[in-house]
Amino acid sequence: MASLAPNRPQDIQNERGNPHWVRLKNERELDHIPGEDGWPVVGTTFMQLGDPIGFGKRMVAKYGPVFRTRSFGRRQVTLIGPDANEAVLFDRDKIFSSEQGWGPVLNLLFPRGLMLMDFAGHRADRRALSIAFKPEPMRHYCDLLNADIARVVEGWGEGERKFYPAIKALTLETAATSFLGLPFGPEADRLNQAFVDMVQAAVAPIRRPLPFTAMGRGYAGRKLMVEYFTRLLRERRANPGQDMFSQFALARRDGEAEGDLLPEDVVVDHMIFLMMAAHDTITSSFTTLIWQLAKNPEWQEKLRAEARAAAGGEGRALPFDALAQMELTEMAMKEALRIMPPVPSTPRRALKDFTFGGFRIPAGTDVDVSASAVHADPVLWPEPDRFDPLRFTPAAVAARHKYAWIPYGGGAHMCLGLHFAVMQTKVLAHHILTRYSIETAPGYAPAWQAWPIPKPRDGLQVTFRRLG
């Protein structure tokens, strides 16, 4: 049985404590890669964190699509372009480790989440957890989403509001109901703050959980999460329901009835990671969508008409069987994800020497691919700053490189919950757009915090007007 006490920092293996990890023998092995090491001590860290898209554009213009940087105390190589995305994410030859790529950033905060697993172990746990996303559970989640979202959105009413905090509170509530089978209740604010602290700590320059640091706050948030989910897991195994956590609680590694249940600490770690991903990434992407719809009222009206038709009338829930009719909404969501991908870049570590773009890159090298850079490439996306959901018609998608759009990753690590994210976006759009028109002030252009998950610094100021 897992203890209610969370893993201590020394119990979660860091890079030095992982003997099977592949490490670069000497950083001078990357001298032949064009690039720069930045300022003394901090390297290029703050340049990348401050303006990742602008920094990436400058590096590509100066050095080409393969370049070297030095951030968070280590040299790394960035590969830009759809071919790079395919090589690293599809990983035909099993060269790249997601565990060792994300581990130095997330091991202390989200250890053993699916994103931090590789190969056979990743396949086994992914197969076990996939039962939560089969059609019948998804149909149940759709009913819960409709009820929660309709109730909260109806209560918003007319007037100005900061959209980001409002939608973040709503997505956390829907995640609790759908995933856990119960509202967070009085613990909601504490748990929400714990998620915020954990996510912010992911890009903290100080990587030890020292008091009064971002990493210290993030680790304290993890402690709270472990205690909460361990108690709830034991309740779910004793009295399972239809919620996602019950599905995970009863998941077995080989997918068969006679297989062993996943260990408690494994289920807890998976649930913490999925809860974070489910509500933080959808909050970011749906905020981008609302911002774009407020700026493009003609598209707002198209999606509104589609939502009304799919539901079969005013004031109705969006049935699970009608989700497929929301084609324009899905295209608009994909365009929002292109403009502002919730995960701007994806780290991996090379387990073997490989060659890309004419450069030999040795084993142990930290390798990044960048969704934000590829999604803004004018060669792939003419007028990349323009919101145009028609970029995602079936014909347009077929004509484009498969890895030109990667908000959900790719290959074996393609986002497990992507169909849930699409469903939740459609239900949100339906209930909001059939009740309100959304406006922003002329010329309004919010500044965005790019890392670790994009969000508007001012919360996105919008005006809701109730439809007649």
matplotlib code that plots the C-alpha trace (Angstrom):
import matplotlib.pyplot as plt

x = [0.0, 1.2, 1.7, -0.3, 3.0, 4.1, 7.4, 10.1, 12.5, 15.2, 12.7, 12.0, 15.1, 16.7, 19.0, 22.0, 19.9, 18.8, 21.7, 20.0, 19.8, 22.1, 24.2, 26.3, 29.9, 31.2, 29.2, 32.1, 30.7, 28.1, 30.6, 30.0, 26.3, 25.7, 24.3, 25.2, 25.6, 24.2, 25.2, 27.4, 25.7, 22.1, 22.9, 19.9, 17.4, 15.8, 15.8, 13.9, 11.5, 10.8, 10.0, 10.2, 8.7, 10.9, 14.0, 13.3, 12.8, 16.1, 18.0, 16.6, 17.3, 20.9, 21.8, 19.3, 16.7, 19.3, 20.8, 22.4, 21.4, 22.2, 19.3, 18.6, 22.3, 22.8, 23.4, 20.6, 19.9, 16.6, 15.3, 12.8, 10.3, 7.7, 10.4, 12.1, 8.8, 8.2, 11.7, 11.6, 7.9, 7.2, 10.6, 10.7, 14.0, 13.4, 16.2, 14.5, 13.5, 10.5, 11.3, 14.8, 13.7, 10.9, 12.5, 14.9, 11.9, 9.1, 10.4, 10.1, 6.5, 4.8, 6.9, 5.9, 3.1, 2.6, 4.6, 7.6, 7.5, 9.1, 8.6, 7.3, 6.4, 4.7, 2.7, 1.5, 0.3, -1.2, -3.2, -4.4, -5.5, -7.1, -10.2, -11.3, -11.6, -13.8, -17.2, -19.4, -17.3, -17.0, -20.8, -21.1, -18.6, -20.5, -23.6, -21.7, -20.0, -23.3, -24.8, -21.9, -21.1, -24.7, -25.2, -22.0, -22.2, -25.8, -24.7, -22.0, -24.5, -23.8, -20.9, -17.2, -15.1, -11.6, -12.2, -9.1, -9.7, -13.4, -12.8, -10.0, -12.3, -14.9, -12.5, -11.2, -14.8, -15.7, -12.5, -13.4, -16.9, -15.9, -12.6, -13.3, -17.0, -17.4, -16.9, -13.7, -15.9, -14.1, -10.7, -11.1, -9.2, -6.3, -6.1, -6.3, -3.5, -1.5, -1.9, -0.8, 2.2, 3.3, 3.0, 4.8, 7.6, 8.2, 10.2, 11.6, 15.3, 16.1, 15.5, 15.6, 12.5, 14.0, 11.7, 10.3, 11.1, 8.8, 10.1, 9.4, 5.8, 5.4, 6.7, 4.3, 1.5, 2.5, 2.5, -1.1, -2.1, -0.6, -2.4, -5.7, -5.6, -4.3, -7.3, -9.7, -8.1, -8.8, -12.4, -12.8, -11.4, -13.8, -16.8, -16.1, -18.4, -18.5, -16.0, -12.5, -10.7, -12.7, -11.7, -8.0, -8.4, -9.5, -7.1, -4.8, -1.5, -2.1, -5.6, -7.1, -9.3, -6.6, -3.9, -2.6, -4.1, -1.8, 0.0, -1.5, 1.4, 1.3, -2.4, -2.0, 0.8, -1.1, -4.2, -2.3, -0.7, -3.9, -5.8, -3.2, -3.1, -6.9, -7.8, -4.7, -4.2, -7.9, -8.0, -5.2, -6.5, -10.2, -9.1, -7.2, -10.4, -12.6, -10.1, -10.1, -13.9, -14.3, -12.0, -13.7, -17.5, -18.3, -16.7, -18.4, -21.8, -20.9, -20.1, -23.2, -25.4, -23.7, -24.2, -27.9, -28.4, -26.4, -28.4, -31.7, -32.9, -32.3, -31.5, -30.7, -27.7, -25.3, -25.9, -22.9, -24.2, -24.3, -20.6, -19.6, -21.9, -19.7, -17.2, -16.6, -16.1, -13.5, -11.7, -11.8, -10.4, -7.6, -6.8, -6.6, -4.2, -2.1, -1.9, -1.2, -0.2, -0.5, 2.8, 5.2, 8.0, 8.7, 11.9, 13.5, 16.9, 18.8, 19.6, 21.8, 23.9, 21.9, 22.2, 19.7, 20.0, 23.6, 24.7, 25.8, 24.1, 25.6, 23.8, 22.9, 22.0, 18.8, 16.8, 13.8, 11.2, 9.0, 5.3, 5.1, 7.8, 6.4, 2.8, 4.0, 6.0, 4.6, 5.7, 3.4, 0.7, 0.4, -0.4, 0.2, -1.2, -4.6, -7.4, -8.6, -10.3, -10.6, -6.9, -8.3, -10.7, -10.0, -8.5, -6.2, -5.1, -4.4, -2.2, 0.0, 2.8, 1.3, 3.7, 3.1, 0.5, 1.5, -0.4, -1.1, 2.4, 2.7, 3.7, 3.4, 3.1, 0.1, -2.1, -4.2, -7.0, -7.3, -10.8, -11.9, -10.4, -12.3, -15.5, -15.1, -14.3, -17.4, -19.7, -18.1, -18.6, -22.1, -23.2, -21.4, -22.1, -25.8, -26.2, -23.9, -22.1, -18.5, -16.7, -13.4, -12.4, -11.2, -7.5, -7.3, -4.3, -3.4, 0.2, 0.7, 2.8, 4.4, 5.7, 5.0, 1.4, 0.4, -2.1, -3.0, -1.2, -4.3, -6.7, -8.3, -10.8, -14.0, -17.6, -20.5, -23.8, -26.8, -28.5, -32.2]
y = [0.0, 3.5, 5.9, 9.0, 10.9, 12.3, 11.4, 13.6, 15.4, 12.8, 10.0, 11.3, 10.5, 13.4, 13.1, 12.1, 9.4, 7.7, 5.4, 4.3, 7.9, 8.8, 11.9, 14.0, 13.2, 16.6, 19.7, 20.6, 17.8, 20.4, 23.1, 22.3, 23.1, 26.8, 28.8, 30.7, 30.1, 33.5, 35.3, 34.0, 31.7, 32.2, 31.5, 32.0, 31.1, 34.4, 35.3, 32.1, 32.6, 36.2, 35.9, 32.3, 33.1, 36.1, 34.3, 31.3, 33.6, 35.4, 32.1, 30.5, 33.7, 33.8, 30.1, 28.1, 25.4, 23.5, 25.6, 25.4, 27.3, 27.1, 27.3, 26.0, 25.3, 23.0, 23.1, 21.9, 21.7, 22.9, 21.4, 23.5, 22.4, 19.7, 17.2, 17.8, 17.3, 14.0, 12.7, 13.5, 12.9, 9.9, 8.5, 5.6, 4.3, 4.9, 7.5, 10.0, 9.7, 11.7, 10.7, 12.1, 15.1, 16.2, 14.7, 17.5, 20.0, 18.0, 15.0, 16.8, 18.0, 15.5, 12.3, 9.2, 10.9, 9.4, 12.2, 11.1, 7.5, 5.7, 2.7, -0.5, 1.0, 3.9, 1.6, -0.6, 2.3, 4.1, 1.0, 0.6, 4.3, 4.4, 2.6, 6.0, 7.4, 4.7, 5.7, 4.9, 6.8, 9.7, 9.7, 10.0, 12.8, 14.7, 14.7, 16.0, 18.7, 19.9, 20.2, 21.9, 24.3, 25.3, 26.1, 28.1, 30.0, 30.9, 32.5, 34.7, 37.2, 40.3, 42.8, 43.0, 40.2, 38.8, 35.6, 33.6, 33.3, 32.6, 29.8, 28.4, 28.1, 26.4, 23.9, 22.9, 22.3, 20.3, 18.3, 17.5, 16.4, 14.4, 13.0, 12.6, 12.2, 14.9, 18.7, 19.8, 21.7, 23.8, 22.5, 23.9, 27.1, 25.3, 22.7, 25.2, 27.2, 24.0, 23.4, 27.0, 26.7, 23.3, 24.6, 27.8, 25.9, 23.9, 26.9, 28.2, 29.0, 27.6, 23.9, 22.9, 23.1, 25.7, 27.8, 30.9, 29.9, 29.0, 25.4, 25.3, 26.4, 23.9, 21.0, 22.0, 21.9, 18.4, 17.3, 18.5, 16.8, 13.4, 13.5, 14.4, 11.9, 9.0, 9.3, 9.6, 6.6, 4.3, 5.5, 4.8, 1.3, 0.5, 2.2, 2.9, 5.1, 6.1, 8.9, 8.8, 8.3, 5.2, 3.9, 4.6, 3.1, -0.2, -0.1, -3.2, -3.1, -5.8, -4.6, -8.0, -8.9, -11.1, -8.4, -6.6, -3.2, -0.3, 0.6, 3.4, 5.8, 5.2, 5.9, 9.0, 10.4, 9.7, 11.5, 14.5, 14.9, 14.4, 16.8, 19.5, 18.8, 18.6, 21.9, 24.1, 23.3, 23.6, 26.9, 28.3, 27.1, 28.1, 31.5, 31.9, 30.8, 33.3, 36.1, 35.3, 35.0, 38.4, 39.9, 38.0, 38.4, 36.8, 33.6, 33.9, 34.0, 31.0, 28.9, 30.1, 29.0, 25.7, 25.2, 26.0, 23.5, 20.7, 21.0, 21.2, 24.4, 27.1, 26.2, 22.5, 20.5, 19.4, 15.6, 13.3, 12.1, 15.7, 16.4, 15.4, 18.1, 20.8, 20.8, 24.6, 24.7, 22.0, 23.9, 27.1, 25.3, 23.9, 27.4, 28.7, 25.9, 26.8, 30.5, 29.8, 26.1, 25.3, 23.5, 25.8, 23.4, 19.7, 18.4, 15.0, 13.5, 11.6, 8.0, 7.4, 9.5, 10.7, 13.0, 15.8, 18.7, 17.6, 17.8, 14.9, 15.1, 12.9, 10.7, 12.5, 15.7, 17.5, 18.1, 20.4, 20.8, 23.9, 23.9, 27.7, 28.2, 25.8, 27.1, 30.6, 29.7, 31.8, 29.2, 26.7, 29.1, 32.2, 35.3, 33.3, 36.0, 35.9, 33.8, 31.5, 28.2, 27.2, 26.2, 23.0, 21.9, 18.3, 19.4, 21.9, 19.4, 16.7, 19.2, 20.1, 18.2, 16.0, 17.4, 21.1, 21.2, 19.5, 21.0, 17.4, 16.1, 13.1, 9.5, 7.2, 10.3, 11.8, 13.4, 10.6, 13.0, 14.9, 13.6, 14.7, 18.2, 18.4, 17.4, 19.9, 22.7, 22.0, 21.9, 25.1, 26.9, 25.7, 26.9, 30.2, 31.2, 30.4, 32.7, 35.6, 37.6, 38.4, 41.7, 43.3, 47.0, 48.2, 47.6, 45.5, 43.2, 41.5, 40.7, 37.0, 35.1, 32.4, 29.9, 27.3, 27.4, 30.5, 32.9, 36.6, 38.7, 40.8, 37.9, 38.8, 41.6, 40.9, 42.0, 39.5, 40.6, 38.3, 37.3, 38.2]
z = [0.0, -0.8, 2.1, 2.4, 2.8, -0.6, -2.2, -0.7, -3.1, -2.6, -3.3, -6.8, -8.8, -10.4, -13.4, -11.4, -9.6, -12.9, -13.8, -17.1, -18.4, -21.3, -20.8, -23.1, -22.3, -23.1, -24.1, -26.5, -28.7, -29.8, -30.8, -34.5, -34.2, -35.0, -32.2, -29.0, -25.3, -24.2, -21.1, -18.4, -15.9, -17.1, -20.8, -23.1, -20.4, -19.9, -23.6, -24.4, -21.5, -22.3, -26.0, -27.2, -30.6, -31.3, -29.9, -32.2, -35.2, -34.6, -34.1, -37.3, -39.3, -38.0, -37.8, -39.8, -38.7, -36.5, -33.8, -30.3, -27.2, -23.5, -21.1, -17.5, -17.2, -20.2, -23.8, -26.1, -29.8, -31.4, -34.7, -36.5, -39.2, -40.0, -41.0, -37.6, -35.8, -37.6, -37.0, -33.2, -32.4, -34.6, -33.7, -36.0, -34.8, -31.0, -30.7, -28.5, -24.9, -23.6, -20.0, -20.2, -22.2, -19.8, -16.7, -15.7, -16.0, -14.5, -12.4, -9.1, -9.9, -12.2, -11.9, -13.7, -15.7, -19.2, -20.8, -18.6, -19.7, -22.7, -24.9, -23.3, -19.9, -21.6, -23.9, -21.0, -18.9, -21.8, -22.8, -19.2, -18.9, -22.4, -21.0, -19.5, -23.0, -24.7, -26.1, -23.2, -20.6, -23.1, -23.5, -19.7, -19.5, -22.2, -20.1, -17.1, -19.1, -20.5, -17.0, -15.3, -18.2, -18.7, -15.0, -14.7, -18.0, -17.4, -14.2, -15.8, -17.1, -19.1, -18.7, -18.7, -17.3, -17.3, -19.3, -18.4, -14.6, -15.3, -17.7, -15.6, -12.6, -14.9, -16.5, -13.1, -11.9, -15.0, -14.6, -11.0, -11.9, -15.0, -13.9, -10.2, -10.0, -7.4, -7.0, -5.2, -2.7, -0.1, -1.2, -4.7, -4.2, -2.5, -5.2, -8.0, -6.4, -6.1, -9.9, -10.6, -8.4, -9.9, -13.5, -12.8, -11.1, -14.3, -15.7, -12.5, -12.9, -9.4, -9.7, -6.0, -3.8, -1.5, 0.8, -0.7, -4.3, -7.2, -7.0, -3.3, -3.8, -6.7, -4.6, -1.7, -4.3, -5.3, -1.6, -1.3, -4.5, -3.5, -0.2, -1.7, -4.6, -2.5, -0.1, -3.0, -4.8, -1.9, -1.8, -5.5, -5.3, -2.5, -4.2, -7.9, -10.0, -13.7, -13.4, -15.0, -11.7, -11.0, -14.4, -13.6, -10.1, -11.6, -14.6, -15.0, -16.7, -19.3, -20.0, -18.9, -15.9, -14.4, -14.6, -11.5, -10.6, -11.2, -8.0, -5.9, -6.4, -10.2, -10.4, -8.3, -10.4, -13.6, -12.2, -11.1, -14.5, -16.4, -14.2, -14.8, -18.6, -18.9, -17.3, -17.9, -21.6, -22.4, -20.4, -22.5, -25.9, -25.2, -24.1, -27.4, -29.2, -27.4, -28.1, -31.8, -32.0, -30.3, -32.9, -35.8, -35.2, -38.6, -37.4, -34.0, -35.8, -38.0, -34.9, -33.1, -36.0, -36.1, -32.3, -32.5, -35.4, -33.7, -30.5, -32.3, -30.7, -28.1, -24.5, -25.2, -24.2, -27.0, -27.4, -27.6, -31.0, -32.3, -31.6, -35.1, -36.6, -35.0, -37.9, -38.0, -34.3, -34.5, -37.3, -35.3, -32.3, -34.4, -35.7, -32.1, -31.2, -34.2, -33.2, -29.6, -28.9, -25.2, -25.2, -27.1, -27.4, -26.8, -25.3, -25.9, -25.3, -27.9, -26.7, -29.8, -32.2, -35.1, -38.1, -39.0, -41.4, -42.2, -38.5, -36.4, -33.0, -30.3, -27.8, -24.6, -26.4, -25.2, -28.4, -28.7, -31.4, -31.5, -32.2, -31.8, -34.5, -37.0, -36.5, -37.3, -40.4, -43.3, -45.8, -44.2, -43.0, -45.2, -43.1, -39.9, -37.6, -39.4, -37.8, -40.6, -39.6, -43.3, -43.0, -41.5, -44.2, -45.2, -48.5, -46.9, -44.2, -46.9, -48.9, -45.9, -44.1, -41.4, -38.8, -39.6, -36.8, -33.5, -30.6, -29.3, -30.0, -32.2, -32.5, -29.4, -27.1, -28.9, -26.2, -24.7, -23.9, -27.2, -27.9, -24.5, -25.2, -28.5, -26.9, -24.0, -26.5, -28.5, -25.4, -24.1, -27.4, -27.7, -24.2, -24.4, -28.0, -27.9, -24.8, -25.4, -28.0, -27.1, -27.8, -27.1, -27.3, -30.7, -31.1, -28.0, -28.1, -24.8, -23.9, -23.4, -20.9, -23.2, -20.6, -19.3, -20.7, -22.6, -20.9, -21.3, -18.7, -18.1, -17.9, -21.4, -20.9, -22.9, -22.8, -22.8, -24.2, -23.7, -26.9, -27.4]

ax = plt.figure().add_subplot(projection="3d")
ax.plot(x, y, z, "-o")
ax.set_aspect("equal")
plt.show()
